[in-house]
């Protein structure tokens, strides 16, 4: 599934699927979307590049939804590409605003100021993380100790290296 361009200028920072799921398991999918708002001009990349694994975890959202449905779990999915800000990383590390992914330079991330980074964190990642936090806290208040599982996809070729494994856990 490829994220389509939206006609409106509004896009959700995240999506919560099956909020009322009764499983102790809470699924999170940090790289479920490859959406980049038009104002970033694809960060200088082609659509083909953004559709690769560098832009998102291909297939992770579909798998996560199937798992959530099968076990009646809540799923929280990020709404933006990891190329804007990687919600799976601490904000202070270089990998949060990656300048080169695999062998591809990310022009829109080469000269980011602290102000640019703070804006991206606030706009594209904090609402997603707050939603996760809120759901976890609500379960704990109900004396349900949640089990959090992050869903990612596995790329069989990384930096031209063919990985000998069938999957990554």
N, C-alpha and C positions, 0 to 999 in steps of 0.2 A: 504494500500500500504506500503510495507516494503522497505526501502532503500537497494538497492543491492550493493554489493562490486564492486568497479570500478576496471577495469583492469589496468588503468594508475594510476600514483601517483598524478595526478591533480584532484582536486575537487573544484567546485565553492563555494565561501563563501556565495553566495546568488543567487537567481533567480528572475528576474523581468518578470512578466507575464502581457501581455496586456499593454505595456508601453504607447501606444497611446490612451488608454481608455479615453473617454470624460466625465466620471462621476466626480463630485467633490470629491467623496469618493475615498480614497486611503486605500487599505487593507494591513495590515502587518501580517505576520505569523512568530513569533519569534521561535516557536518550531515545525517547519514543517518537520524536518528531524531528524533521529536518527543516522546519519552517524558519525563515529569516525574514523579518519585516522589510518591505520594499525600500524604506529609507536607507538601509545598509547596502543596497545594490549588490546583494548576494556576497558581500564581503570581498568583492572582486573575483569571485569564482564563477564558473559556468554552472548551469543547472545540473549537468551531468556529474560534475565533481561533488556538488552538494548531495546528490542522490546516492553517492558512494558511502561506504562505512565511515568516512571521515565526518560526514554530516549528521549521522544518527546511527542507531543500532537497527539495522534492517531486519524487519520481521519481529522485533521484540514486543512491540505494542500488541500485535495480533496474538502472539503466543501468550502474553500476559493476560489479555482479555479472556482467552479460552481457559486458562488456569483459574482465573478469578471466578468465572462462571461455574466451572466444574466443582470447585471446592467452596463456593459461596463466600469468597473473600473480597475485601475492598482493595481496589487498585488505584493508585495515584500516578498519573503520567505527566511528565513535563511537556509543555506546549511549544518549545523552541529548540532549535538546533544547538547541539553542544558547542558549535563553533562560535556562537555569541558569548556564552559563558557556560562552562561545564558544571552543572549542578551536582555532579558526583565528586567534585574536588573542593578542597578548602580554597577560599577566594584569594589567599595570599600566595599561592603557588603558581609558577608559570603555566602549568597545564590547565589552569582555569580559563585562561585566555590564550589558547594555543596559537603560536605563530607559524608552525609547520606541523602538519598532520600527515603521518606516513611520509611520503616524499612530495607533498603538496604544500607550497607556501600559501598562507592565508593573508592576502594583502590588507584586508580590512582590520586585521589585528596587529599589524606590524608597529604602529605608532600610537597605541592607545595611551591616553593620559589616565592618571588616577581618577579623575572626574568621570571619564568615559567608562572606566571599569566599575566605579561605584554606581553609575546609572544603570548599567546592564545588570549588575547584581540585584539592585533594588527592583527593577522592572521585570526581569525575566527569570529570576531564580528564587528570591525571597518569598514571593507568594506561594510557590510550589513547596518550599521547605516548611513554611508556616502551616500549610494544609496538612502535610504529613504530621507535624508536631501536634496539631489540634486533634487529629484523628487518633493518634497514639495516646494522648492525654485523656481523651474521652473514653477510650477502652480501659485505661488504667483506673479511671474514676468508677467504672462499672466492675472493678475487680477482675478484669480480663487482662492477663499479661500477654501483650501481643508478641508475635514472632514476625519480624520484618525480613522480607526476602526481596532483594534487588534483582530485577530481570534485565539482562543484557543479551546481546547476540554475539556470536563468535565469528570472526572473519578468518577464513582458512588461509588467506595470504595476507601477510603483514610486512610492509616495506620490501616487497618482492620475495620474502622468505615464505616458502610453502610450509605451513605448520603440519606436523605429522599427526596431530590430535584430531579427533572427530568433534570434540566439543570442549568448552572451557567452563569450569565451575568456580 
